[in-house]
Amino acid sequence: MIVAAHQPNYIPYLGFFDKMAKSDVFVIFDDGQFADREFIHRNKIRISSGWKWLTIPVFKEKISINEIKINELDCKKIPLWNRQHFREIDDNYRKAPYYDVYADDLKDIYLKKYDHMIDFNMKLIEFLVGAFDINVEMKLTSTLGLESHSTERLVDLMHALGGDVYLSGSGGHKYLDESLFKDIELVYQNYDHPVYKQCFPDFVPNMSAIDALFNVGGLPS
């Protein structure tokens, strides 16, 4: 059984879903520590001049990702941030070939109120899993009772799930202690970002996966 894992990023990029599609079980690290520099509360969308960030206003604390709250008090800086995000998406993708197929369902998610970032992100991830027709079982690390850290945590995760192949992101070789995977096959993701027709000239890679969904209608090969 192939197991992969990732943090619950905001509208993740295609590589996230490529790894998921190659797995039998995909684990969401919801109880890892929040890091402002990561993609957990922000991601990129394509615009006519290149790309721009969409960022969820959150209380930036050194606590678990699943405890991070959306900062509704930041309204003076980002008024009605969720509506603003969807308006940016609508403004830049409304002419995409498959936008009308998915826009209403996405809008429903954006216009609901969420206290915790994890709940909003998971709704969006689940929406994209369905839209990309990925058949995978998802688990949250917070439900597995793991007490270890770093590479040992991954090994314990594999044992808890009964997995025999761990599919790591391509950068895993920089921080994983490969010697601990004694009874587990460690495989690194080999992901080449596909090129497809976007709404604007000159292809820009590594956008949120909604870019491919609206332009291609699924996972591009």
C-alpha positions, 0 to 999 in steps of 0.5 A: 500500500502506497502512502503519501503525506502533505500539509493542508495547503490552501488551494494546492498546486498540481504536484500535491494532487499528482502525489495524491493520485499515485497513493492509496492513502493520503495523509494530511499533516493537520497537527504540524506547526504552522509556518508563515512562509509555507503555502498553508494560508496562501497560494498563487493564481494566474493573472494577465500580468503574471500571477498574484498571491491569495492569502487567508488572513490568520492569527500567525501563532506557533501552534498546530495547523489545525488550531490556527484561526482565521483573523476576521478582525483583519477586515480593515486590511482585507475586507470580506477576504473570502469574497475578495478571493472569489472575486479575484478568481472570477475576474481572472478565470471567468473566460476559462473553458471549464470555469462555468462547470465548477464556479458555483460549487467553488463559490458556495465553499468561499461564501461560507463562514469558517473559524479555523483555516483547516476547515476551509482548506479541507473543503477546498481540497475535497472539492478538488479531489472530486473535480479531479476524480481522484480515488484515494483515502484521506487521513488526518495525522491528528487522528492517528495518535502519533507522538514521535517527530520528524522521520520517526513520525513518518515511520510510525505513521506507515506502521499505523496505517499498514503501508509498505511504500512511502511516497515522499515529495521530491525534496524529501532527500534533504531532510529525511533520515533514510536509514529509518525506513528499514521495512518500508520502501521509500520512493521520491515523487518525480513530478514534471509540471505539465504545460497547458493553455492558460487564459493569458499568454506565456505559460506560468507554472506552479499556480494553484490547481484551480488554474488547470481545473478551469483551463483543462477540466481535469488533471493535465498529463 
